[in-house]
Each structure stands twice: as structure tokens, then as C-alpha cells.
Amino acid sequence: MEKENIRFYILMRVKLGFNATSIHADFTTVLGDEAPSFPTVARWVARFKAGREDLEDDERVGRPITATTEANIELVRVVIKEIPFSIYDDIKAETSLSHFTINHIIHDCLKMRKITSRWVPHFLNAENRAKRVRVCHEWLDKIKNGSWRLSDIVTGDESSFYWLQIGHKQTNSSWVGEGESPRTVVRRDRYEPKTMVSIIFRRSGIDQITYWDKGDTVTSESYIKDCLKPLVRTLGEQRSKSGCHGLKFHQDNAIPHVASTVITFLKDHEFIIMDHPPYSPDLAPSDFWLFDYIKTRLSDHTSEKSLISEITKICNAIPKKELETTYDKWVERMELCIKFKGDYFEHNLK
């Protein structure tokens, strides 16, 4: 129980005519070993009987005043500015103020709240933003005039899946003032056991999953051999008459994806290659949906074999409705990108 709450109870009991002995007995009954000592209770009973109403400690030399003063408000402001991701215990250690006082200063005086930091993949320049808008206009125009169907778009990417599930956004919550935007954070590398996985899919389901051996590097040659060729075989079995003809192929601008051999392979198999703006994971379904969908469902693993088994199981169990909704949201994201003039827009999603 906070000191202010204890003192408030003592004050109320004093006003009702109770003595120090009975008040201390109440605390002992309710709090047990956590109850304040009898001398402490007696001291505050005496103060309140003398007419004192203030619940804060008296000023002591070398110790900050535990009260909502201008000096303490500024002190808390400085601590939060220096340590924006601080928790109450951090602020308490830096200021020696009580939890109650800190809470009052932060929320009532500084008008601050704590929200998750905003992650951005890149600081976009004018050229980056312009290309994002142009590409989204091209995509939307073809989708809306019927020359492209969402069901004909094939998309995919690679991602590393950690054996141990780490890193929650809640740990990046920081204090921000009223009307301020959340802070941005650059993601740090994590040198934990992980497995590289390539997943290619359509609105109807997952078409190809490729698991890369530890130490393997995805090159244009391995991308064609281990991802695209199996994909072409799968699509040929599913679309026996048309094969890959007329399908639109979407991928990001990773070096193995845009190599001339890869582009030639896709064109030779009659794919229509979709342009993709740089630094735009928010416009790639693999990044804004699929990989998070899988990772939030993963449990911890001690081997690559068990991790692969669970990823495959999760992918095979994705409801078709989930995929359809994701493609619809992709269209909404194209519209938002245009609306916000090419800037990242995810913090405005509801």
C-alpha cells in the first residue's frame, strides 16, 4: 500500500475519533507484516490531531520534497526526457518521489501518457514518397478498371523465424505529451538461432514454402531453383490450361528478386511483374500481415525441425477468409499511401 494511502486512512480514522492503538491494529489485521510500525502510526496520529492535513513527508536535507511542486514537476520532466522508455521504478530511483506523486505529475501536470513507439523501416525522401504514390496509383487503376484481379496476384518474400519468440512491442512504450506522436525506434539485430523461410502465396492460399539450411544465402540462382521453379510446377498443376499465364508477380526489391536472371525467368513463364516502391514493407502483404501472423502463433523451439513443422502447420491452417481480407486491406493501404502523399501511414490505421 502506498504511503499516501496509509496516511489518508490514518487521517480519516483520527477524524472519527480513533486512537493510534486501534488504527495500528486495523493495519495489522489487513496488511500483516506489510503494516506500518506503531511508532509511524502514532507519529502521524499526533500530527493530524494537531491539525495537519498534508499527507506528504516533511522536507529533509539532501532529499527531494515528495510533493507536487514546480521543482519536482520539472525534475520528472527532465528524467522522462533523458529516459523516454522509463518505468515508474526508474523515475522513482532518479527522483526519490513516491509512486503517487509521480503518477500525479505525469498524468495531471505534464499531461503525458505512455504508448508504443512507432517503428519505421526507412526515413523516406521526396523521391521515395513520390514513387510510392506513383506505384499505388498504377496498382489501383488496374485493379479498379478490371484489368487486374486480386485473385491473380502472386506475392511472397523471405523472413527469419527465431527459435525463441522474443521482442514485444510493449517493451518499447515511451512517455509522450498530449497531442504528440509516438517515438520512432530502429530495430536492432538479434543474434539468436533462427531459420530463413521463403513463402509465396495468393488470395486463395499458400503456394510455396522454402526452408533454407543454416548458413545458406538466398541468391538469384537459389531463388530460382528452390522457390520459383517449385512455384511454377505447383501453379501448373493447379492451372493446367493456363499455367502462370496472366498471373501478376509481386515481390520487393531485394537483390535476388530483381536480378536479370530472375526477371527473365518470370517473363519466360508469362508472369506480369509488378513494380514495387523501395522501402515499402507496409505495401507488401508478407510484411504487413503474413510474417506477423505466423510469428505471433509460434511457440518456443529447441530445434530447426520442430520450428519448420510448426510453421508449415500454421500456413496450412490459414483460413481462406483471412487471405481474402488481407488482399482487401492491401487495396486500402494503396489508397492510404496516396492519401498521406507517400509517407508511412500505419500509425493512422484503426
C-alpha positions in Angstrom: 0.0 0.0 0.0 1.4 3.5 -0.9 2.4 5.8 1.9 -0.2 8.4 0.9 -3.0 5.8 1.1 -1.8 4.8 4.6 -1.7 8.4 5.8 -5.1 9.2 4.3 -6.6 6.2 6.2 -5.0 7.4 9.4 -6.3 10.9 8.9 -9.9 9.7 8.4 -9.7 7.4 11.5 -8.4 10.3 13.5 -11.3 12.5 12.4 -13.6 9.7 13.5 -12.0 9.7 17.0 -9.9 6.5 16.8 -6.6 6.4 18.7 -3.2 5.2 17.5 -3.5 1.7 19.0 -6.8 0.9 17.3 -5.6 2.3 13.9 -2.4 0.3 14.1 -4.5 -2.8 14.9 -6.5 -2.2 11.7 -3.4 -2.1 9.6 -2.0 -5.2 11.2 -5.3 -7.1 10.5 -5.4 -6.2 6.9 -1.7 -5.9 5.9 0.0 -8.3 8.3 3.8 -8.0 8.0 3.4 -5.2 5.5 1.6 -2.9 8.1 3.4 0.3 9.1 5.0 0.2 12.5 3.2 1.5 15.6 5.6 4.5 16.0 4.9 5.6 12.5 1.2 5.4 13.0 1.4 7.2 16.4 3.6 9.9 14.8 1.0 10.6 12.1 -1.9 10.4 14.5 -0.2 13.1 16.6 0.3 15.3 13.5 -3.3 15.0 12.4 -4.6 15.7 15.9 -2.5 18.8 15.9 -4.5 20.0 12.8 -2.2 18.9 10.0 -4.0 17.9 6.7 -1.0 17.4 4.4 -0.1 13.8 3.6 3.4 14.5 2.2 6.7 14.0 4.0 8.4 16.9 5.7 11.4 18.4 3.8 14.7 16.7 4.7 18.2 17.9 3.9 19.6 16.1 0.9 16.3 14.5 -0.1 13.8 15.9 -2.6 10.4 17.1 -1.4 7.9 14.4 -2.1 5.2 16.8 -3.2 3.8 18.2 -6.5 5.9 21.3 -6.6 7.2 23.1 -9.7 10.7 21.9 -9.0 9.5 18.2 -8.8 7.4 18.6 -11.9 10.5 19.8 -13.8 12.6 17.0 -12.2 10.2 14.4 -13.6 10.1 16.1 -16.9 13.9 16.0 -17.2 14.1 12.3 -16.2 11.5 11.4 -18.8 13.3 13.4 -21.5 16.6 11.7 -20.7 15.0 8.2 -20.3 11.8 8.2 -22.5 11.3 4.5 -22.0 11.5 4.7 -18.2 9.0 2.9 -15.9 7.8 4.2 -12.6 10.6 2.5 -10.7 13.2 4.2 -12.9 11.7 7.6 -12.2 11.3 6.9 -8.5 15.0 5.9 -8.3 16.1 9.1 -10.0 13.8 11.5 -8.1 13.0 9.8 -4.7 9.4 10.8 -5.2 6.6 8.5 -4.3 4.6 6.4 -6.9 1.5 8.5 -6.1 3.3 11.8 -6.7 5.0 10.6 -9.9 1.7 9.4 -11.2 0.0 12.7 -10.4 2.8 14.7 -12.1 2.9 12.6 -15.2 -0.8 12.4 -15.9 -2.2 15.5 -14.3 0.6 18.1 -14.6 2.6 17.0 -17.6 -0.4 15.5 -19.4 1.6 12.6 -20.7 0.7 9.0 -21.5 2.7 6.0 -22.5 2.2 4.5 -25.9 4.1 2.0 -28.1 6.9 3.6 -30.2 6.3 3.9 -33.9 8.6 1.7 -36.0 9.6 2.9 -39.4 11.8 0.9 -41.9 13.4 3.9 -43.5 13.4 7.7 -43.5 11.7 8.5 -46.8 12.9 11.3 -49.0 10.8 13.1 -51.6 11.8 10.7 -54.4 10.9 7.7 -52.3 7.5 9.2 -51.4 6.7 10.1 -55.0 7.5 6.6 -56.2 5.3 5.1 -53.6 2.4 7.3 -54.7 3.0 6.6 -58.4 3.1 2.8 -58.0 0.0 2.8 -55.8 -1.8 4.8 -58.5 -0.8 2.2 -61.1 -1.9 -0.7 -59.0 -5.2 0.8 -58.1 -6.0 1.9 -61.6 -5.5 -1.6 -63.0 -7.4 -3.2 -60.1 -10.4 -0.8 -60.3 -10.7 -0.9 -64.1 -10.7 -4.7 -64.0 -7.5 -5.4 -66.0 -6.0 -6.9 -62.8 -7.9 -9.3 -60.5 -6.7 -9.6 -56.9 -7.0 -13.4 -57.2 -4.4 -13.3 -60.0 -1.7 -11.6 -57.8 1.1 -13.8 -56.5 3.2 -12.4 -53.8 5.9 -13.5 -51.3 9.1 -12.8 -49.5 11.7 -14.2 -47.1 11.9 -13.8 -43.4 13.9 -15.1 -40.5 12.0 -17.0 -37.8 13.6 -17.2 -34.4 13.5 -20.4 -32.4 12.8 -18.5 -29.3 10.0 -15.9 -29.5 11.4 -12.6 -28.3 10.7 -8.9 -28.6 7.3 -7.5 -27.7 6.2 -4.0 -28.8 5.1 -3.3 -25.2 8.7 -3.1 -24.1 9.1 -0.1 -26.4 6.4 2.0 -24.9 7.6 5.5 -24.1 6.1 8.6 -22.5 4.7 11.3 -24.9 3.0 14.5 -24.2 -0.6 15.4 -25.1 -1.0 15.7 -28.9 2.5 14.3 -29.6 3.3 11.4 -31.9 4.9 8.2 -30.7 8.7 8.0 -30.9 10.4 6.1 -33.7 12.8 3.2 -32.9 15.3 1.5 -35.2 15.1 -2.3 -34.9 18.2 -3.9 -33.6 19.8 -7.2 -34.9 19.2 -10.2 -32.7 21.9 -12.9 -32.8 19.6 -15.7 -31.8 19.1 -19.2 -33.5 16.8 -18.6 -36.5 15.7 -20.2 -39.8 15.2 -18.4 -43.1 11.9 -19.1 -44.8 10.5 -18.1 -48.2 6.7 -18.1 -48.5 4.8 -17.4 -51.8 1.0 -17.1 -51.8 -2.1 -15.9 -53.5 -5.5 -14.8 -52.3 -6.6 -18.5 -52.5 -3.8 -19.9 -50.3 -0.1 -20.7 -49.8 1.6 -21.9 -53.0 5.2 -22.4 -52.0 7.2 -22.7 -48.7 11.0 -23.0 -48.9 13.2 -23.6 -45.8 16.8 -22.5 -46.1 19.5 -24.5 -44.5 21.6 -22.8 -41.8 24.3 -20.6 -43.4 22.6 -20.6 -46.8 22.4 -17.3 -48.6 19.5 -16.5 -50.9 21.0 -15.8 -54.3 19.2 -15.3 -57.6 20.2 -18.8 -58.6 19.0 -20.4 -55.4 15.8 -18.3 -55.5 15.0 -19.6 -59.0 15.9 -23.2 -58.2 14.4 -23.6 -54.7 11.4 -21.1 -54.9 10.4 -20.1 -58.4 10.7 -23.5 -60.2 8.7 -25.3 -57.5 6.1 -22.5 -57.6 5.8 -22.8 -61.4 5.2 -26.6 -61.0 2.6 -26.0 -58.4 0.7 -23.4 -60.4 0.9 -25.7 -63.5 -0.8 -28.4 -61.6 -3.5 -26.0 -60.2 -4.0 -24.2 -63.5 -3.5 -27.0 -66.1 -4.7 -24.9 -69.0 -3.2 -21.5 -68.4 -0.3 -22.2 -66.1 1.3 -19.0 -65.0 -0.1 -17.0 -67.9 -1.7 -13.8 -66.8 -0.6 -14.0 -63.2 0.9 -10.9 -61.7 4.0 -11.5 -59.6 4.7 -9.1 -56.7 7.9 -9.1 -54.7 10.1 -6.5 -53.0 13.4 -5.1 -54.4 15.8 -7.4 -52.6 18.9 -8.1 -54.8 18.0 -11.8 -55.5 14.5 -10.7 -56.6 15.4 -8.1 -59.1 18.4 -9.9 -60.7 18.2 -10.1 -64.5 18.1 -13.9 -64.4 15.0 -13.8 -62.1 13.2 -11.3 -64.2 13.9 -13.3 -67.4 12.7 -16.5 -65.7 9.4 -14.9 -64.6 8.8 -13.3 -68.0 9.6 -16.6 -69.8 6.8 -18.2 -67.7 4.4 -15.4 -68.7 4.2 -13.7 -65.3 3.4 -10.0 -65.4 5.9 -8.4 -63.0 4.5 -5.7 -60.6 6.7 -2.8 -59.8 7.3 -2.3 -56.1 8.5 1.0 -54.5 11.6 0.9 -52.3 11.5 0.8 -48.5 7.8 -0.2 -48.6 7.1 -3.2 -46.4 3.8 -1.6 -45.5 2.7 -2.3 -49.1 3.8 -5.9 -49.1 1.3 -8.5 -47.6 4.2 -10.7 -46.5 5.5 -7.9 -44.3 2.3 -6.2 -43.1 0.4 -9.4 -42.4 1.8 -12.9 -43.1 5.0 -13.0 -41.2 3.5 -11.4 -38.1 0.5 -13.7 -38.4 2.9 -16.7 -38.2 5.2 -15.4 -35.6 2.5 -14.5 -33.1 1.3 -18.1 -33.2 4.8 -19.7 -32.8 5.9 -21.3 -29.6 9.5 -21.7 -28.5 11.6 -24.4 -30.2 14.9 -26.1 -29.4 15.5 -27.4 -33.0 15.0 -26.3 -36.5 13.0 -29.4 -37.3 10.2 -28.6 -34.8 10.2 -24.9 -35.9 9.7 -25.9 -39.5 6.9 -28.3 -38.6 5.0 -25.7 -36.7 5.4 -23.0 -39.5 4.1 -25.5 -42.1 1.2 -26.3 -39.8 0.3 -22.7 -39.3 0.5 -21.9 -43.0 -1.7 -24.8 -44.0 -4.3 -23.8 -41.4 -4.7 -20.1 -42.6 -8.4 -19.6 -43.3 -9.2 -18.5 -46.8 -11.2 -15.6 -45.5 -8.1 -14.3 -43.7 -6.2 -14.3 -47.0 -9.1 -12.6 -48.8 -9.3 -9.9 -46.1 -5.6 -9.3 -46.4 -5.8 -8.6 -50.1 -8.7 -6.2 -49.5 -6.6 -4.5 -46.9 -3.8 -4.3 -49.3 -6.0 -2.2 -51.6 -6.9 0.0 -48.6 -3.2 0.5 -47.9 -2.6 1.7 -51.5 -5.3 4.3 -51.0 -3.9 5.4 -47.7 -0.4 5.7 -49.2 -1.8 8.1 -51.8 -3.8 10.0 -49.2 -0.8 10.6 -47.0 1.3 11.6 -50.0 3.7 8.6 -49.8 4.5 8.9 -46.1 4.3 5.8 -43.9 0.7 5.6 -42.7 0.4 2.6 -40.4 0.1 4.7 -37.3 -3.1 6.1 -38.7 -4.7 2.7 -39.2 -7.6 1.9 -36.9 
